[in-house]
Amino acid sequence: MPPPKLTRASATYVCIGGFIAIGSVASIAALTGATFIFPSLGATAFLQLYVPLAPVASPRNTICGHGLSIVAGAVALLVTGLWNAPHALANAMSWQQVLAAALAMALSGGLMCKFNLGHPPAAATALIVALGLVHTIDHLLILEAAVVLLTAVAYITNHIAGVKFPLWAPPKPGHHLTA
């Protein structure tokens, strides 16, 4: 069976969709003062709009990949004793922080591969957490909530545009981009 048709979306569609997706999440951040926006969400939005039928863009890979990566980053902070330390960008990088970053990446990448949940932007999320930029339980949960919200906006945006973005799992081979 041939692979799914992963026709790339147009530049205009990605531009408008990206504005809507990130604008929605950033608006929640502005209204609540919570960490609903973080760098790897931009890459996630791009994938979900540019190649919406690619397995790496599916809601399952996006939500679970970021979730695993958040946990990997938190585990790296705990194992290295850096949970309450100043973030790694505040001062010169320590060897503990080097270990935390490397451990988070190893855990994140290994778990995403093991469970077939590859989502490259999630690896950046593991580093955001491991470097101590976000580390309280509340903020970690908000990161995951932001991923879910962004994915919901991408689902709606794609469906309004006639793109059969999956509800959860990557599309089966032979699926087509538009309705």
N, C-alpha and C positions, 0 to 999 in steps of 0.2 A: 504494500500500500504506500502511496506517495506521502511525503511529510505534509503537515498542514501548510496551507498557503499563508505565509507570513508577510503579506504585502505591507510595505512600509507606508505609514500614514503621511499625508502631506505636511509640509512645513507650516502652512497656515493652521491646519487642524491641531498640530502639536503646540503651536504658539498660543492659540486661543484656549485649548484644553488645559495646557499647563498653567495659564493665567487663572482659569477657573479653579482648577484643582488646588494649587498652592495658595491662591487667594482665599479659598474657603477655609483651609486649615490655618493659615496665618490670621484670618479674621477671628477664629475661635481663640487663638493665642492672645490676640489683642483684647478681646472681650473678657477673657478669664484671667489673663496674666500668667497662664500656665505654659509649660514648655511644649506646646502643640506643634511647633515648627522646629525642625533641625535639618542640617545639611543633606543627609542621605535621602530625605523625602523628595528632594528635587530629582534625584536620579531615579527613584521609584516612579514618580509621576511621568518622567520621560519614557521609561520602559512601557508603562501601562498605556500610554498614548501612541508611541511610535511603533511598537511591535506588540500589540495587545494580545495576540494569540500565541506568543512565545511562552513556553513553560515558565521562564524566569519572571514573566509579567503577571502570571495568574494570581488571583487572590490567595489561593492556598500557599504558593511559594512566597508571596509577598508577606502575608501576615505571619505565617509560621517561621519564615526565614528571619524576619526582624525579631520575632519573639525569642527564637533560639539565640540570636546574636545579643539581645539584651541580657539574657541569662548568662551567656558566655562572658560578656563584659563584666557583669556583676560578680561572677565566680572568680574572675581574674583579680578584681579589686579585693575580694575577701581573702583569697589565697595569698596574695602578696602583702596583705595588711594595709592596703591603701584606701579602704572604704571611706574614711573621714579625712584623708589627706587633701591638701590643696591640689587642684587639677594640674595636670602635667604641663600645661601651657603657661602656668603662673611663674615658673622658675625654670632653671636648666633641668633637663630630663635626668632623672635618677635611674640607677640600674634596676630598682624595683619597678619603676614605671615602664622601663624597656621590657622587663619580664611580663608585666601585666598586659601590655599591648600585644606582645608576641603570643602569649597564652590565649588571650581573647580571640585573636585571629585564628589560631590553631583550632580552638574549640568550635568557633563559629563555622569555619570552613569545613572542618571534619564532620560536624553534625549536619550541616546542610547537605553535604555529599552523601553521608550515611543514610539519610532519610529522603533523598531525592527532592530536596526543597531549595534548590539553588536560586538565590536572588542576590546578585552582586552588591547592590546598595546596602544590603543588610550587614555585609562585612564592615562597611564604614560605621554602621550603628554600633557594632561590637567595639570598635576603637573609640567612638564617642563616649561610651560608657567606661571602658577600661582606662581611658585617659582622665577619668574623673570629672568630665564636663557635666555629666548628669549622673547622679548616684543615689539619690534618696529613693526609697521604695515608691513613694507617691509619684515622683517624676518618671521613674522607669515605667510605671503603669500608664502614665500619660503618653509616653513615647509610643507604646503599643496602641493606645486608643487613637492616637494621631494617624498611625499606619492604617488602622481599620477605617477611620473617617476618610482618609485620602483614597483608599481603595473603593469605598462606597461612591465617592464623587467620581472617580474614574469609571466605575461601572455605569453610573447614570449618564455621564458625558458620552461614553462610548456607545451606549444604547440609543441615546437621542440621535447620534450621528449615524446610526444603522450598523454599528460594529458589534459583532456577536462576542463581546468580551465575556468570558465565562463567569458564572456565579461563584465557583469555587476552584475546581481542578482545571489543569490545562486542557485545551480542547483535544479531542481524539484526532488522529491522523485523517486527513481528507476534509477537514473543516475549512470553511472559507471565511474571509475577513468581513464581508458585508452581508447583509440580509438578503 
